Every structure is written in structure tokens, then in C-alpha cells.
């Protein structure tokens, strides 16, 4: 239904992904009915951590999606618009009109809506176009990426039908959504090649911008053993800058230990190329200098998740300029903090919720085992009373079955606030 009049909402949420959806459910009772609105233009909601499972052949894409109307709270307002401008000084957001809207409400083009409290949760933007030749190469044989609904199914079929040669995997020199996905699909490819009897015809190379396989040393040590056992060539301090699908060449810039290009490049021939795309904050945030840091990410206090400049603005998820890894696991621990702090702010009280930077990355290292990495910027922060750096079948079951169940049934509706209580219980209250 098109709405032509301007509106004012007690709480306005930009984004209906993992963070925005969960926050809108969680904060429903903080505003009168229909006084909490969610700006989300997409008709479909995807379980994005499942894209790796699609690429691995464990799940179908249809198992990783639902209608947005199914996951948002019907007592809130769903605005099927695109946010194109945020004016935090004026407490307003300007919207773009979208055609062919079936579900939800839509404002006319250029409408400005007001808010009392703003929750910024639009996720991030995949920037395939920042790599020369990559957008065109993605439609060519052998070039794949598990990062979108459109490309994840091709990843599985390409790996499954691979006949041998150079298989090259990448991780870019930007913050990314799920920094472990490039490794996961590399390990799965190794296993599929082995199962298909062609592993001896394949040379696997993992190229990362990091100084090691992962930037949590305790997990890097475990992953390096797996990389060595699988005979994958690990190239550190590499950043993909160009793809030539005709010559089947991938060009990398070489980096120093601080991830700064040193002026040298390296060309690698490929028969299969998996690309983790560079990422940035979305355009509406990049344009809003008042809300962002130098990198274009939402500038918030890393503990309270409140804007450093505007007290009535909070953030959650991949859009944040905080030091944690950008994962769904981080979202729900952040929600625990927001739950306390948004309520405190609206009641005129001091903010006492503190996010410790928790995130998690379950590394699928084979078709039956996972290294279940949990960490903060200070190092491992594990939930279970066993060595999670060791590849285990129980961790695989968590990744494939339990985490998706939690996401759909407890995460999106705001009931799952991360594993803090489980961790405390399993460690007898000692953490």
C-alpha cells in the first residue's frame, strides 16, 4: 500500500536482515503498536551463513530463505522503501520509492520520515565491482562465489564437476562478512575432489590478505595444520585486484605486514576461482559523514553500540565500525547489549550494557567436521568445555543443523541473545 503522507515513528529500524529483524522484534513493546517501523526493500530474507552450505552441497537454496513478511513482526510497520539519506541532526530518513511492491507499505519517492530512536542495521555491501573484470567473470565458467543467493548454487555445481587444474581461493583486503567462508569452501572443494578421484590432478591455493590463515593465533595454528594436511598452498599478504576470464588469470597485489600494498603484483593461473568480494558499508551510510568513521562504517561506542555523536542512534550488525568479526553470531551478542541500552536510553537511564566484541566462525574443514572458532578481539572465548580448535563431528552438527534452527526459530524473533548463559552454565559460572 502506498503512503503519501509523512510519518513519525517512535523507533525506526533501517534494515530487515539478521540484526534489524531481531531488534525490531525485541523492541516491539518499547513503542505503541505501529509506532516501530522497519525499512527493508527486499521481499526475501536469506539465512546467509547457509550459503556456504549451499556451495558445499549440504543444503538447497530454498532451505535458506523465507519471505520477509514471514520473519518481520506483523505488529510493526514494514516499509518497502530504500533509505537513501539519513539526517541525524534532523532525526529523519529520506526514502526512495520502489515499484512492484506487493507486501508491506511504501512511501512515495523522496518522502522524509521522522524518528525518536534510530536503529541502524542495513548490513554491508558486497563490492564485486572493486575487482577489475570480476563482475563479468562471474558469468564465465570456473569463477564462483558463495556470497550471494545468485552465485552460491553455481559454486557447488562448478566444484562438483571440476576435472582438475589450479583451484584458487581468495580473501580480500577489506572488512568482510564471515571472514572464514573462503577457507570453508576451499576445504570442501578438497574433499569433493578427493571423493571424485581427481585430487591428485588439482593444485589448491588459498590467498589471504592476512599474515596467517586467520587472525586469531590459537585458531590459525589449528587451521595451518589442516591446510598442510590437505596440501593446500597458503599465500599470505595477497589481495585480488583483477580477473581475466579469457586468459584465466587472477592478479594479486602484494601487501606488507600491515596490509598495505608494496607496489608489486603476482599473476596466478586458474581453472577454478572462488572469490570473497571486497565489502564496504552501504551507500546511504557512506554518504552520511555525520554518522560514520573514516572508513564509512557506523561510528559507535564499541561497548554500548550507541552513536559517538547522536545519543538517539544505535547500531547492530555488519554496518558497525567496531573491531569484531562481522557474523550472525556477533549480531545476537550485540542484541543483548542493545536490549539493555536502548531501553535505558528511552527511560532516561545510564547505559550499562557492554558488548565485548564476541563473534564466531564455524570453519567447515570437511564434510563431517568443523573447527568451532569463538572469540573476541582479545582471543578465544569459547562456549563448550572442550577444545573447539579441534575439528569435531559435534561441531559439524552445530554448524549444519543447530545454528540454522536457532536462527530461524529464536534469532530473528529476538529471543536468542547469544551463548553467554550457555557458556556460563557449561563452565560452572566461572566465565
C-alpha positions as CSV (number, residue, x, y, z in Angstrom):
1,X,0.0,0.0,0.0
2,X,1.4,3.4,-1.0
3,X,1.5,6.1,1.7
4,X,1.8,9.7,0.6
5,X,1.9,11.5,3.9
6,X,4.9,12.0,6.0
7,X,5.2,9.9,9.2
8,X,6.9,9.9,12.6
9,X,7.9,6.8,14.4
10,X,9.0,6.2,18.0
11,X,11.6,3.7,16.8
12,X,12.8,3.4,13.2
13,X,15.0,0.4,12.1
14,X,17.0,0.6,8.9
15,X,17.4,-2.9,7.6
16,X,15.4,-6.2,8.0
17,X,18.3,-8.6,8.0
18,X,19.5,-10.6,10.9
19,X,20.2,-7.6,13.2
20,X,17.3,-5.4,12.1
21,X,14.7,-8.1,12.2
22,X,15.8,-9.3,15.7
23,X,16.0,-5.8,17.0
24,X,12.5,-4.9,15.7
25,X,11.0,-7.9,17.4
26,X,12.9,-7.3,20.6
27,X,11.9,-3.6,20.8
28,X,8.3,-4.1,19.8
29,X,6.9,-3.3,23.2
30,X,9.1,-0.1,23.6
31,X,6.7,1.7,21.2
32,X,3.0,1.8,20.7
33,X,1.5,-0.5,18.1
34,X,2.6,0.5,14.6
35,X,5.0,3.0,16.0
36,X,8.0,0.9,15.2
37,X,8.9,0.8,11.5
38,X,11.4,-1.3,9.6
39,X,12.8,0.0,6.3
40,X,13.6,-3.1,4.2
41,X,13.2,-3.2,0.4
42,X,13.8,-6.9,-0.2
43,X,10.9,-9.4,-0.5
44,X,13.1,-12.3,0.5
45,X,15.1,-12.9,3.7
46,X,18.1,-15.2,3.4
47,X,20.0,-17.2,6.0
48,X,23.3,-16.0,4.7
49,X,25.5,-18.3,6.7
50,X,23.8,-21.1,4.8
51,X,25.3,-20.0,1.5
52,X,28.4,-21.9,2.3
53,X,26.3,-25.0,3.0
54,X,24.7,-24.5,-0.4
55,X,28.1,-24.2,-2.0
56,X,29.1,-27.4,-0.2
57,X,26.0,-29.2,-1.4
58,X,24.6,-29.7,2.1
59,X,21.5,-27.5,1.6
60,X,19.4,-26.2,-1.2
61,X,19.0,-22.5,-1.6
62,X,15.3,-22.9,-0.9
63,X,16.2,-24.1,2.6
64,X,18.0,-20.8,3.3
65,X,15.2,-18.3,2.5
66,X,11.8,-17.1,3.7
67,X,9.5,-14.3,2.8
68,X,10.4,-11.1,4.6
69,X,6.7,-10.9,5.6
70,X,7.1,-14.2,7.4
71,X,10.0,-13.0,9.6
72,X,9.1,-9.5,10.5
73,X,6.7,-8.8,13.4
74,X,3.2,-8.0,12.0
75,X,2.6,-5.5,14.8
76,X,5.4,-3.3,13.4
77,X,5.3,-1.4,10.1
78,X,7.2,-2.8,7.2
79,X,8.3,-0.1,4.8
80,X,9.2,-1.5,1.4
81,X,11.4,1.5,0.5
82,X,15.1,2.1,0.2
83,X,16.7,4.5,2.6
84,X,18.7,7.0,0.5
85,X,19.6,9.7,3.0
86,X,20.0,9.8,6.8
87,X,19.9,13.2,8.5
88,X,20.7,12.6,12.2
89,X,20.6,16.3,13.0
90,X,17.0,16.4,11.9
91,X,16.1,12.9,13.1
92,X,14.9,12.0,9.6
93,X,15.4,9.5,6.8
94,X,14.6,10.1,3.2
95,X,13.2,7.2,1.2
96,X,13.2,6.0,-2.4
97,X,10.1,4.6,-4.0
98,X,10.2,1.0,-5.3
99,X,7.9,-0.4,-7.9
100,X,6.1,-3.7,-7.8
101,X,5.6,-3.8,-4.0
102,X,3.1,-6.5,-3.0
103,X,3.6,-6.9,0.8
104,X,4.3,-4.0,3.2
105,X,3.8,-0.3,2.9
106,X,5.7,2.1,0.7
107,X,6.2,5.8,0.8
108,X,6.2,7.9,-2.3
109,X,9.6,8.9,-3.8
110,X,11.5,11.4,-1.7
111,X,9.4,11.1,1.4
112,X,11.0,12.0,4.6
113,X,10.1,10.2,7.8
114,X,11.0,11.2,11.3
115,X,12.1,9.1,14.3
116,X,12.7,9.4,18.0
117,X,15.2,6.5,18.1
118,X,17.1,5.1,15.1
119,X,18.5,1.6,14.9
120,X,20.9,1.3,12.0
121,X,21.1,-2.3,10.8
122,X,21.4,-2.3,7.0
123,X,24.3,-4.8,6.8
124,X,27.1,-4.2,4.4
125,X,27.5,-4.0,0.6
126,X,29.3,-6.7,-1.5
127,X,31.6,-4.8,-3.9
128,X,32.4,-7.2,-6.7
129,X,32.9,-4.2,-9.0
130,X,36.0,-3.2,-7.0
131,X,37.9,-6.0,-8.6
132,X,38.7,-5.3,-12.2
133,X,36.9,-7.7,-14.5
134,X,35.2,-9.7,-11.8
135,X,31.5,-8.8,-12.4
136,X,31.9,-10.1,-16.0
137,X,34.0,-13.0,-14.9
138,X,31.3,-14.3,-12.5
139,X,29.2,-15.3,-15.5
140,X,32.1,-17.2,-17.1
141,X,32.9,-20.9,-16.4
142,X,35.0,-21.6,-13.3
143,X,34.6,-18.3,-11.5
144,X,32.4,-18.7,-8.4
145,X,31.4,-17.1,-5.1
146,X,29.3,-18.4,-2.2
147,X,28.4,-14.9,-1.0
148,X,25.1,-14.3,-2.8
149,X,21.9,-16.3,-3.5
150,X,22.5,-15.9,-7.2
151,X,26.0,-17.3,-7.1
152,X,26.1,-19.9,-4.3
153,X,24.4,-22.8,-6.3
154,X,26.9,-22.3,-9.2
155,X,29.7,-22.8,-6.7
156,X,28.6,-26.3,-5.8
157,X,28.0,-27.4,-9.4
158,X,31.3,-26.0,-10.5
159,X,33.3,-27.7,-7.8
160,X,31.4,-31.0,-8.2
161,X,32.1,-31.0,-12.0
162,X,35.7,-29.9,-11.8
163,X,38.1,-32.1,-13.7
164,X,41.4,-30.8,-12.4
165,X,43.9,-27.9,-12.6
166,X,44.5,-24.8,-10.5
167,X,41.8,-24.0,-7.9
168,X,42.4,-20.6,-6.4
169,X,40.6,-19.2,-3.4
170,X,40.8,-15.6,-2.1
171,X,40.2,-13.3,0.9
172,X,40.2,-9.5,0.2
173,X,41.9,-6.7,2.0
174,X,38.7,-5.2,3.4
175,X,36.4,-6.0,6.3
176,X,34.2,-8.8,5.1
177,X,31.1,-10.7,6.0
178,X,32.2,-14.0,7.6
179,X,36.0,-14.0,7.0
180,X,36.1,-17.8,7.1
181,X,33.9,-18.5,4.2
182,X,36.7,-18.6,1.7
183,X,38.6,-21.2,3.7
184,X,35.4,-23.3,4.2
185,X,34.7,-23.7,0.5
186,X,38.4,-24.4,-0.1
187,X,38.3,-27.3,2.4
188,X,35.0,-28.6,1.0
189,X,36.4,-28.5,-2.5
190,X,39.4,-30.5,-1.4
191,X,37.1,-33.2,0.0
192,X,34.9,-33.2,-3.1
193,X,37.9,-33.5,-5.4
194,X,39.2,-36.4,-3.3
195,X,35.8,-38.2,-3.3
196,X,35.7,-37.7,-7.1
197,X,39.1,-39.2,-7.5
198,X,40.8,-36.2,-9.0
199,X,42.6,-34.7,-6.0
200,X,46.0,-35.6,-7.5
201,X,45.1,-33.6,-10.6
202,X,44.3,-30.4,-8.6
203,X,46.5,-27.7,-7.1
204,X,44.7,-25.7,-4.4
205,X,45.8,-22.2,-3.4
206,X,44.4,-20.1,-0.6
207,X,45.3,-16.4,-0.9
208,X,44.6,-14.2,2.1
209,X,45.3,-10.6,2.9
210,X,46.3,-11.7,6.4
211,X,49.7,-12.6,7.8
212,X,48.4,-16.0,8.7
213,X,45.5,-18.3,7.8
214,X,43.4,-16.5,10.5
215,X,44.0,-13.6,12.7
216,X,43.2,-15.4,16.0
217,X,46.5,-17.2,16.6
218,X,45.1,-20.1,18.5
219,X,42.8,-21.0,15.7
220,X,45.3,-20.1,13.0
221,X,47.6,-22.8,14.5
222,X,44.9,-25.4,14.1
223,X,43.9,-24.3,10.6
224,X,47.5,-24.3,9.5
225,X,47.8,-28.0,10.3
226,X,44.6,-28.7,8.3
227,X,46.0,-26.7,5.4
228,X,49.2,-28.6,5.5
229,X,47.4,-32.0,5.8
230,X,45.2,-31.1,2.8
231,X,48.3,-29.9,0.8
232,X,46.7,-26.5,0.2
233,X,49.2,-23.8,-0.7
234,X,48.8,-20.9,1.7
235,X,49.7,-17.5,0.3
236,X,49.6,-14.7,2.8
237,X,49.5,-10.9,2.2
238,X,47.7,-11.2,-1.2
239,X,44.8,-9.1,-2.4
240,X,42.9,-9.9,-5.6
241,X,42.7,-6.8,-7.8
242,X,41.9,-8.2,-11.3
243,X,40.4,-11.2,-13.1
244,X,40.8,-12.0,-16.7
245,X,38.3,-14.7,-17.6
246,X,39.7,-15.1,-21.2
247,X,43.3,-15.8,-20.1
248,X,42.0,-17.3,-16.8
249,X,44.4,-15.2,-14.8
250,X,44.0,-13.7,-11.3
251,X,46.2,-10.7,-10.5
252,X,47.0,-10.1,-6.8
253,X,48.7,-7.1,-5.3
254,X,51.3,-8.0,-2.6
255,X,50.9,-6.5,0.8
256,X,53.3,-5.7,3.7
257,X,52.7,-6.9,7.2
258,X,50.3,-4.0,7.8
259,X,48.2,-5.0,4.8
260,X,49.4,-2.0,2.7
261,X,50.3,-2.7,-0.9
262,X,54.0,-2.8,-1.5
263,X,53.8,-1.9,-5.2
264,X,54.3,-5.5,-6.5
265,X,51.8,-7.8,-8.2
266,X,51.5,-11.5,-8.9
267,X,49.6,-13.3,-11.5
268,X,48.1,-16.8,-10.8
269,X,46.6,-19.0,-13.5
270,X,43.3,-20.6,-12.5
271,X,40.9,-23.2,-13.7
272,X,38.6,-22.6,-10.8
273,X,38.5,-19.3,-8.9
274,X,36.5,-18.7,-5.8
275,X,36.3,-15.0,-4.8
276,X,35.3,-13.5,-1.5
277,X,34.2,-10.0,-2.6
278,X,35.5,-6.8,-1.1
279,X,33.0,-5.2,1.2
280,X,32.0,-1.7,2.4
281,X,29.2,-0.1,4.3
282,X,26.1,0.6,2.2
283,X,25.9,3.7,0.1
284,X,23.4,5.6,2.4
285,X,25.9,5.3,5.3
286,X,28.9,6.1,3.2
287,X,27.1,9.4,2.2
288,X,26.3,10.2,5.9
289,X,29.6,11.6,7.2
290,X,27.9,12.7,10.4
291,X,27.3,9.1,11.4
292,X,30.4,7.3,10.1
293,X,34.1,6.9,10.7
294,X,36.9,7.4,8.2
295,X,36.2,4.0,6.7
296,X,32.5,4.8,6.1
297,X,31.2,2.4,8.8
298,X,28.8,3.4,11.5
299,X,30.7,5.1,14.3
300,X,29.6,3.8,17.6
301,X,31.0,3.2,21.0
302,X,32.4,-0.3,20.7
303,X,30.9,-1.4,24.1
304,X,27.5,0.4,24.2
305,X,26.8,0.4,20.4
306,X,25.5,4.0,20.7
307,X,26.5,6.5,18.1
308,X,29.5,8.6,19.2
309,X,27.7,11.8,18.1
310,X,24.0,11.2,18.4
311,X,22.6,9.7,21.5
312,X,19.4,8.5,19.9
313,X,21.2,6.5,17.3
314,X,22.3,2.9,17.9
315,X,23.7,0.2,15.5
316,X,23.8,-3.5,15.2
317,X,25.4,-6.0,12.8
318,X,27.8,-5.7,9.8
319,X,27.4,-1.9,9.4
320,X,29.3,-1.2,12.6
321,X,32.8,0.2,12.7
322,X,33.8,-2.0,15.6
323,X,36.7,-4.4,15.9
324,X,34.7,-7.6,16.0
325,X,34.3,-10.0,13.0
326,X,31.1,-9.5,11.0
327,X,29.0,-12.6,11.6
328,X,25.5,-13.5,12.7
329,X,26.9,-14.7,16.0
330,X,28.2,-11.2,16.6
331,X,24.7,-9.8,15.9
332,X,23.0,-11.7,18.7
333,X,25.6,-10.8,21.3
334,X,25.2,-7.2,20.2
335,X,21.4,-7.6,20.6
336,X,22.0,-8.5,24.3
337,X,23.8,-5.2,24.7
338,X,21.2,-3.2,22.7
339,X,18.4,-4.7,24.7
340,X,19.7,-3.1,27.8
341,X,20.9,0.2,26.3
342,X,18.0,1.2,24.1
343,X,15.6,0.6,27.0
344,X,17.9,2.5,29.3
345,X,18.1,5.4,26.9
346,X,14.4,5.6,26.3
347,X,13.8,5.6,30.1
348,X,16.4,8.3,30.7
349,X,18.8,6.0,32.5
350,X,22.5,5.4,32.2
351,X,23.6,2.8,29.6
352,X,25.2,-0.1,31.3
353,X,25.1,-2.8,28.6
354,X,28.6,-3.7,27.3
355,X,29.4,-5.7,24.2
356,X,32.8,-7.5,24.4
357,X,33.4,-8.0,20.7
358,X,32.3,-11.6,20.7
359,X,32.0,-13.3,17.3
360,X,32.1,-16.9,16.0
361,X,33.2,-18.6,12.8
362,X,32.5,-22.3,12.5
363,X,35.1,-23.5,10.0
364,X,33.8,-26.3,7.9
365,X,37.0,-28.2,7.4
366,X,35.5,-31.4,5.9
367,X,32.1,-32.8,5.2
368,X,31.9,-34.1,8.7
369,X,33.9,-31.9,10.9
370,X,34.1,-28.2,12.0
371,X,36.6,-26.1,13.9
372,X,34.2,-24.1,16.0
373,X,36.0,-20.8,16.5
374,X,34.6,-18.4,19.1
375,X,36.5,-15.3,20.0
376,X,36.7,-11.6,21.0
377,X,39.4,-9.2,19.8
378,X,41.4,-10.4,22.7
379,X,41.4,-14.1,21.7
380,X,39.3,-17.3,22.1
381,X,36.1,-17.0,24.1
382,X,34.6,-20.5,23.9
383,X,31.3,-21.8,25.0
384,X,31.9,-25.5,25.3
385,X,34.2,-27.3,27.8
386,X,36.3,-29.0,25.1
387,X,38.9,-27.8,22.7
388,X,36.9,-26.1,20.0
389,X,40.1,-25.7,17.8
390,X,40.0,-29.4,17.2
391,X,37.9,-30.5,14.2
392,X,34.9,-32.3,15.6
393,X,31.7,-34.0,14.4
394,X,29.6,-32.4,17.1
395,X,30.7,-29.0,15.9
396,X,29.7,-30.0,12.4
397,X,26.2,-30.9,13.7
398,X,26.1,-27.4,15.3
399,X,27.0,-25.7,12.0
400,X,24.7,-27.7,9.7
401,X,21.6,-28.3,11.9
402,X,21.6,-26.4,15.2
403,X,22.7,-23.0,14.2
404,X,20.1,-22.7,11.3
405,X,17.4,-23.9,13.7
406,X,18.4,-21.2,16.3
407,X,18.5,-18.5,13.6
408,X,15.0,-19.2,12.2
409,X,13.3,-20.0,15.5
410,X,15.0,-17.8,18.1
411,X,17.3,-15.4,16.4
412,X,15.1,-13.5,14.1
413,X,12.4,-13.0,16.6
414,X,14.8,-11.5,19.2
415,X,14.7,-14.4,21.7
416,X,18.4,-15.5,21.2
417,X,20.9,-13.2,22.8
418,X,24.0,-15.2,22.1
419,X,25.5,-18.1,24.1
420,X,26.5,-16.2,27.2
421,X,24.1,-18.0,29.5
422,X,25.0,-21.4,28.0
423,X,28.7,-20.6,28.4
424,X,28.3,-19.7,32.0
425,X,26.3,-22.8,32.7
426,X,28.8,-25.2,31.0
427,X,31.7,-23.5,32.7
428,X,30.0,-23.7,36.1
429,X,29.7,-19.9,36.3
430,X,33.5,-19.4,36.1
431,X,33.3,-17.2,32.9
